[in-house]
Amino acid sequence: MVCLECGHHVRVDSDERIRQLIDANTWSPLDEHLRPLDPLEFRDQSL
């Protein structure tokens, strides 16, 4: 997506990008139940 006035490229989320690239009703997500884990409990040092 590009602004017609200034030419700036607008950010696109993953759902919109998929709609742009894939024909309607031909794609289904895999492993939707997966979520990121942090088993080592990493923390930002600036906090």
CYANA upper distance limits for C-alpha pairs under 8 A (distance plus 0.5 A):
  1 MET  CA      9 HIS  CA      6.39
  1 MET  CA     10 VAL  CA      5.95
  1 MET  CA     11 ARG  CA      7.95
  1 MET  CA     12 VAL  CA      7.82
  2 VAL  CA      7 GLY  CA      6.13
  2 VAL  CA      8 HIS  CA      6.02
  2 VAL  CA      9 HIS  CA      4.96
  2 VAL  CA     10 VAL  CA      6.27
  3 CYS  CA      7 GLY  CA      5.40
  3 CYS  CA      8 HIS  CA      5.75
  3 CYS  CA      9 HIS  CA      6.99
  3 CYS  CA     10 VAL  CA      7.60
 12 VAL  CA     16 GLU  CA      6.61
 12 VAL  CA     17 ARG  CA      6.75
 13 ASP  CA     17 ARG  CA      6.77
 14 SER  CA     18 ILE  CA      6.66
 15 ASP  CA     19 ARG  CA      6.86
 16 GLU  CA     20 GLN  CA      6.78
 17 ARG  CA     21 LEU  CA      6.81
 18 ILE  CA     22 ILE  CA      6.23
 19 ARG  CA     23 ASP  CA      7.81
 19 ARG  CA     24 ALA  CA      7.69
 22 ILE  CA     26 THR  CA      7.51
 22 ILE  CA     27 TRP  CA      7.36
 23 ASP  CA     27 TRP  CA      8.06
 38 ASP  CA     42 PHE  CA      7.29
 43 ARG  CA     47 LEU  CA      8.27
